[in-house]
Amino acid sequence: MRLSPVMMVMQTAAQKAAKRLLRDFNEVEQLQVSIKGPGDFVSQADLRAEQTLREELERARPGYAFLMEESGESGSDNWTWRWIVDPLDGTSNFLHGIPHWAISIGLQRRLPDGKVELAAALIYNPAAGEMFWAEKGSGAFLNERRIRVSARREMPESLFATGIPFAKVPARQRLPFARVLGNLMPRVAGVRRFGAASLDLAWVAAGRYEGYWEFGIKPWDCAAGILIVREAGGQVTAPDGTELDDLPDDVMIVAGNGNMHGKLLDIVADSLKNPE
């Protein structure tokens, strides 16, 4: 396919970072790992991948700002373009030899009126050979194939994804999650927890899931996935229905196909309203 210049930059950067990640993944037992917190690990592979992505993106687009998982924010506060990068989403999967992890790159643009929009997105799982990507207004793709969200309309036929809270997640997020899960499970075909938020969103876009929700994730976990779902014909909002282009530090997210988003949103919103 003929790619735009910015998508060429993004794909080239992701493929370069992926080569070393794949080598490290095949030697995962030898990786030196430092612990950032309970259940939240960062490896040498993670840090090397972030450095590679930063170098490649900065060389191709000097002056763009960055928001990266490991190194945080950099560049002008008054940026017009900003990369949002997770060099290794699904680090725990990676460190356990589970081939479900991804490089995620989103590109934000600040318009003259101050509004922020998501302009381009890429989610790449090198272990599976799957690259999901999109640009605003141009559709969503898996490798070279156009993708669309599923057309399922009924909850009992639908599959949903989420991120089950783990050790470091505070109780204020665990309890609402439990209420959503308790309300949703009796109504649906199943709920999955595969451990990589970016891929959960990519799989909604590809029609593998009908919906996805999660509380307290970070912008780099979901920036790319938000645009890819939208360009595949789905909907992504906060639980109150507001858009998420100008991402907060802690993101509460609900995504789904055109039929399921509203239904899932109602369950999530009701669970957040009613603590009992």
Secondary structure, DSSP 8 states (H G I E B T S, - for coil): ----HHHHHHHHHHHHHHHHHHHHHHTGGG--EEEEETTEEEEHHHHHHHHHHHHHHHHHSTT-EEEETTTEEES-TT-SEEEEEEEEETHHHHHTT-S--EEEEEEEEE-TTS-EEEEEEEEEETTTTEEEEEETTS-EEETTEEE-------GGG-EEEE----TTS-HHHHHHHHHHHHHHGGGSSEEE--S-HHHHHHHHHTTS-SEEEEEEE-HHHHHHHHHHHHHTT-EEE-TTS---SS--SSEEEEEE-TTTHHHHHHHHHHHHH---
